[in-house]
Amino acid sequence: MAKIIERYPDRTRINHWVVAFLFICAGLTGLAIFHPSMYFFSALFGGGSWTRILHPFFGVLMVLGFVFLFLQVWRDNFWTREDSEWVRKAPELLKGNEEGMPAVGKYNAGQKVVFWLFGISLVLLFVTGFMFWQPWFANFFPIVVRRIAVLVHAIAATVLILSVIIHVYAAIWVKGSVQAMTRGTVSEKWARKHHLLWYRKISGEK
């Protein structure tokens, strides 16, 4: 029987799925506001008025949820020498030659880049969102600042959505990754194959 290893404790998995749910809510309400062609999403939230009211609250809750998640995993997302080597050999991975990739820790370079894109995008969304949040905060800022904030907000939202798509695709592509965030565990074989340095760290293997 394959040995099972804990990859994520309950609190991290619950935190992750709460943030994911809030991202969907904030994303759909944001898209409904962003362009008339996507206004139909507002029907999911009680119409246009409720969509405009709820969107910033979903956004703030999503950022707060990510802060708690960030505090749990940020140490494992520092860049290392192995990550630079992983990036250099990434074209081989895209060809399906996973065996030729260097050993990595709990997260590989691709996962780390996505993580930091999440963090930067959410900070920009949080700050700029307050600058044009009517009727509470927008009037504290000049119109030109609000216009720039809207543009930066849209760009940050686009980066965040694309990063989430990459994140989901990679989780599905690497068999066993979804189980890690649903059940919290992975097999010893999976850990050794995909995150050897992390496995050695937690198992004490040299």
C-alpha positions in Angstrom: 0.0 0.0 0.0 1.3 3.4 -1.0 2.4 5.6 1.9 0.3 8.8 2.2 1.9 12.1 3.1 0.1 15.3 4.3 0.7 18.2 2.0 -1.9 20.7 3.3 -3.5 20.9 6.7 -7.3 21.5 7.0 -6.9 25.2 7.7 -4.9 25.8 4.5 -7.3 23.8 2.3 -10.4 25.6 3.8 -8.7 28.9 3.3 -7.8 28.1 -0.3 -11.4 27.1 -1.2 -12.9 30.1 0.5 -10.6 32.4 -1.5 -11.4 30.5 -4.6 -15.2 31.0 -4.0 -14.7 34.7 -3.3 -12.6 35.0 -6.5 -15.4 33.6 -8.6 -17.9 36.0 -7.0 -15.6 39.0 -7.3 -14.7 38.0 -10.9 -18.2 37.5 -12.1 -19.5 40.7 -10.5 -16.5 42.6 -11.9 -17.0 41.3 -15.4 -20.7 42.2 -15.3 -19.7 45.8 -14.4 -16.7 45.9 -16.8 -18.5 45.5 -20.1 -22.1 45.4 -21.3 -21.6 42.1 -23.1 -21.0 40.4 -19.8 -23.8 42.2 -17.9 -25.8 39.0 -17.9 -23.6 37.8 -15.0 -25.4 40.3 -12.8 -28.5 38.1 -12.9 -26.6 35.7 -10.6 -26.4 38.4 -7.9 -29.8 40.0 -8.0 -29.4 42.5 -10.8 -27.2 45.5 -11.7 -27.6 47.4 -8.4 -26.8 44.5 -6.2 -23.8 43.5 -8.4 -22.3 47.0 -8.0 -22.9 46.9 -4.3 -21.5 43.4 -3.7 -18.5 43.5 -6.0 -16.2 45.6 -3.7 -17.2 43.6 -0.7 -16.4 40.3 -2.4 -13.0 41.8 -3.4 -12.1 43.0 0.1 -13.0 39.6 1.6 -11.0 37.8 -1.1 -7.9 39.9 -0.4 -8.3 39.3 3.4 -8.7 35.6 2.8 -5.6 35.6 0.6 -3.6 37.4 3.4 -4.3 34.5 5.7 -3.3 32.0 3.0 -0.2 34.0 2.2 1.0 33.9 5.8 0.8 30.1 5.7 2.7 29.5 2.5 5.0 32.5 1.7 8.1 30.9 3.2 7.9 28.1 0.7 7.7 30.5 -2.2 11.1 32.2 -1.9 13.2 31.9 -5.1 16.1 29.4 -5.0 18.9 28.3 -7.3 16.9 25.2 -8.1 14.1 27.4 -9.4 16.4 29.2 -11.8 17.5 25.8 -13.1 13.9 24.7 -13.4 13.0 27.7 -15.5 16.0 27.1 -17.8 14.8 23.5 -18.4 11.1 24.4 -18.5 10.9 23.9 -22.4 11.7 20.2 -21.7 8.8 19.9 -19.3 6.5 21.3 -22.0 7.7 18.5 -24.3 6.7 16.0 -21.7 10.2 15.3 -20.4 9.5 15.6 -16.7 12.3 13.2 -15.8 14.9 15.7 -16.9 13.7 18.5 -14.6 15.7 19.4 -11.5 14.5 18.5 -8.0 12.4 21.2 -6.4 11.0 22.0 -3.0 7.3 22.3 -2.0 6.6 24.5 -5.0 8.4 24.7 -8.4 9.3 27.9 -10.1 6.1 28.1 -12.1 4.0 27.8 -9.0 6.0 30.4 -7.3 5.6 32.9 -10.1 1.9 32.4 -10.1 1.8 32.8 -6.3 3.6 36.2 -6.5 1.4 37.3 -9.4 -1.6 36.5 -7.2 -0.1 38.6 -4.4 0.9 41.6 -6.5 -2.4 41.6 -8.5 -4.5 41.5 -5.3 -2.6 44.4 -3.7 -3.2 46.5 -6.8 -6.8 45.5 -6.9 -7.3 46.3 -3.3 -5.6 49.7 -3.4 -7.1 50.9 -6.7 -10.6 49.6 -5.8 -10.9 52.0 -2.9 -10.0 54.9 -5.2 -13.2 54.7 -7.1 -15.5 52.9 -4.6 -18.7 55.0 -4.7 -20.0 56.5 -2.5 -17.6 55.8 0.3 -14.1 56.6 -0.8 -14.0 57.9 -4.4 -14.6 61.5 -3.6 -11.3 61.6 -1.6 -9.4 61.3 -4.9 -9.2 63.6 -8.0 -10.9 62.4 -11.1 -7.6 61.8 -13.0 -6.4 59.6 -10.1 -9.7 57.6 -10.3 -9.4 57.1 -14.0 -5.8 55.8 -13.7 -7.0 53.6 -10.8 -9.7 52.1 -13.0 -7.2 51.3 -15.7 -4.7 49.7 -13.3 -7.6 47.8 -11.6 -8.6 46.3 -15.0 -5.0 45.3 -15.8 -4.5 43.7 -12.4 -7.8 41.9 -12.7 -6.8 40.5 -16.1 -3.4 39.3 -14.8 -5.1 37.7 -11.8 -7.7 35.9 -14.0 -5.0 34.6 -16.4 -2.9 33.5 -13.4 -5.8 31.6 -12.0 -6.4 29.9 -15.3 -2.8 28.8 -15.4 -3.0 27.6 -11.8 -6.1 25.5 -12.5 -4.7 24.1 -15.7 -1.4 23.1 -14.0 -3.3 21.5 -11.1 -5.3 19.3 -13.5 -2.3 18.6 -15.7 -0.2 17.3 -12.9 -2.2 14.3 -11.7 -2.5 14.2 -7.9 -2.3 18.0 -7.4 -6.1 18.4 -7.1 -6.2 15.6 -4.5 -3.6 17.5 -2.5 -6.0 20.5 -2.1 -9.2 18.4 -1.7 -8.0 15.7 0.7 -4.8 17.3 1.9 -2.6 14.3 1.1 -0.4 12.9 -1.7 1.3 9.6 -2.2 5.0 9.2 -1.3 5.6 8.3 -5.0 4.0 11.6 -6.1 6.0 13.6 -3.6 9.3 12.0 -4.7 8.5 12.5 -8.4 7.3 16.1 -8.3 8.8 17.7 -5.2 11.8 15.6 -4.2 13.5 18.3 -2.1 10.3 18.9 -0.1 9.9 15.1 0.4 13.5 14.8 1.6 12.9 17.7 4.0 9.8 16.3 5.6 11.0 12.6 5.6 14.5 13.2 6.7 15.8 11.3 3.7 19.3 12.2 2.5 
